[in-house]
Amino acid sequence: MNTLSNLQPRKILIRSTNWIGDAVMTTPAVHTIRKNFPEAEITMLAVPWVADIFRMSPDVDNLFIYDKKHLYQGKVKGPLRLAKDLKPFGFDVAILLQNAFEAALIAKMAGIPVRAGYKRDGRGIILTHGVTIAKETRKKHQVHYYQDMLAALGLEKGPDHLRLPLVKNLEFWAEGFVDCLKYQSPVSHEDIGRMAECTGLPEIQPMHRDRINIPVIGFNPGAAFGPAKQWPVDKFAKLADLICEHYGESGCVIMVFGTDADSDAAKKIRTSSARTSYHVLDMTGKTDLKQAMGLIKCCDAFVTNDSGLMHVAAGLDTPSIAIFGSTDHIATGPFSDTSIVLRREIECSPCLQSHCPKGHLRCLESISPQDVYEDLARMLSKNLIANSSAP
């Protein structure tokens, strides 16, 4: 197999993965591509819901959105039209981080002469530079899955750490919004709806430096894969009670993140007690991914299921407690020194199933709110002390 290292491409197309968590775990590989081809123009082909992972990346020059719902509808017509639209760009190389056959076929139909990626999903014959997965790679974290592919293609690997840089105006907006919550300046859901421009909320008051350091905690009760990845919502609600019992008098903020599908869970957490509801803000379905990234960056701690936002928090170095049930914490755990994994080793885990085959979900049910709270309290204590001593 010829390597990519002896090429000098002018234009590179990278095909992103389709899940938020997977996309975050590809960011070291994307940086490796940039490091090896610093002069090339790099375009990321991504579905709409993961595009924000790369929108602020210095490793990507352009985004091309593969919108299957509107512009590229149909299992046959959609890919054909996409290939036709890509062809005029004159890409020299396509590096396929997504494993699908379709990704390779679109690159070929778009006339891209060099097509590189793993030989999976029966697409080896379409690739000009195909890579077979090494046995050692299968035992590693998924970050190495993408990096090892590029190494096999002859590229010099860059650092393995996740890369999720935020632009300054997004950081300023998120910090102002969170300060507004901490010090009870006027905030409403109408204010939240004005966030699209990320230029700030009305009536945000400056942070009072003489006030006590109020903990900001993110909750992420959802997980798209299925219930075998979801710590029960009533346990999240009880955890909120425990947090507010300890921090309620001096103040605390709990932001519940997720999509519209998680709104019922957020409501249950918010209304679990009159005391808790004062401190909990339902953000489900009220932010886009970029805005959620800014807010998660502001959290002192993040309690999450194994999900896309878990990887976002890891990429932002937000201290996190990741609760694992059916999935493999070695392959897809948070790739961060500031995160811990909370799980129970039982005879059937990890089963890698979306629904518990035995119907008991003991891997999740055996993790109590008190268990999570104890780890969270230690994490908050360490982080709040560090923040209060910073200049």
HELIX and SHEET records of a PDB file:
HELIX    1   1 ILE A   20  MET A   25  1                                   6    
HELIX    2   2 THR A   27  ASN A   36  1                                  10    
HELIX    3   3 PRO A   48  VAL A   50  5                                   3    
HELIX    4   4 ASP A   52  ARG A   55  1                                   4    
HELIX    5   5 LYS A   77  LEU A   86  1                                  10    
HELIX    6   6 LYS A   87  PHE A   89  5                                   3    
HELIX    7   7 PHE A  101  MET A  109  1                                   9    
HELIX    8   8 LYS A  135  ARG A  138  1                                   4    
HELIX    9   9 GLN A  142  ALA A  152  1                                  11    
HELIX   10  10 LYS A  168  LYS A  182  1                                  15    
HELIX   11  11 HIS A  189  ILE A  192  1                                   4    
HELIX   12  12 MET A  195  GLU A  197  5                                   3    
HELIX   13  13 PRO A  227  LYS A  229  5                                   3    
HELIX   14  14 VAL A  233  TYR A  247  1                                  15    
HELIX   15  15 ASP A  260  ASP A  262  5                                   3    
HELIX   16  16 SER A  263  ARG A  270  1                                   8    
HELIX   17  17 ALA A  274  SER A  277  1                                   4    
HELIX   18  18 LEU A  289  LYS A  297  1                                   9    
HELIX   19  19 GLY A  308  GLY A  315  1                                   8    
HELIX   20  20 HIS A  329  THR A  332  1                                   4    
HELIX   21  21 ARG A  362  GLU A  365  1                                   4    
HELIX   22  22 PRO A  369  SER A  389  1                                  21    
SHEET    1   A 6 ASN A  62  ILE A  65  0                                        
SHEET    2   A 6 GLU A  41  ALA A  46  1                                        
SHEET    3   A 6 LYS A  11  ARG A  15  1                                        
SHEET    4   A 6 VAL A  93  LEU A  96  1                                        
SHEET    5   A 6 VAL A 114  TYR A 118  1                                        
SHEET    6   A 6 HIS A 129  VAL A 131  1                                        
SHEET    1   B 6 VAL A 280  ASP A 282  0                                        
SHEET    2   B 6 VAL A 253  VAL A 256  1                                        
SHEET    3   B 6 VAL A 216  ASN A 220  1                                        
SHEET    4   B 6 ALA A 301  ASN A 305  1                                        
SHEET    5   B 6 SER A 320  ILE A 323  1                                        
SHEET    6   B 6 SER A 339  LEU A 342  1                                        
END                                                                             
